[in-house]
Amino acid sequence: MSVLLGYVDHAEELASRFLQCFPKNRVSAQAALNHEYFSSLPPRLWELQDMSSIFTVPNVKLQTESGDSIQVCARKNSHGKASSGSKH
């Protein structure tokens, strides 16, 4: 597994569940969506209709990572809680 997965909360565990040799041992897509890896995303993301932009959700924006990749994150809300993880 990539060393970088260790820097993202719950990423290594979820990836290992996807990378099972036998299909019956792999996590399903639906079960994966309920994994802790996605727990810090704003609940409003789960309510979006198909083809709706994630950027209609308040505080969701793109944030560059080191290298060429881009990630989606959100700023802290008025209650001081992050509405989305910056590591997803």
HELIX and SHEET records of a PDB file:
HELIX    1   1 VAL A    3  TYR A    7  5                                   5    
HELIX    2   2 ALA A   11  PHE A   18  1                                   8    
HELIX    3   3 PRO A   23  ASN A   25  5                                   3    
HELIX    4   4 ALA A   29  LEU A   33  1                                   5    
HELIX    5   5 GLU A   36  PHE A   38  5                                   3    
HELIX    6   6 PRO A   43  GLU A   47  5                                   5    
HELIX    7   7 ILE A   54  THR A   56  5                                   3    
SHEET    1   A 2 VAL A  60  THR A  64  0                                        
SHEET    2   A 2 ILE A  70  ALA A  74 -1                                        
END                                                                             
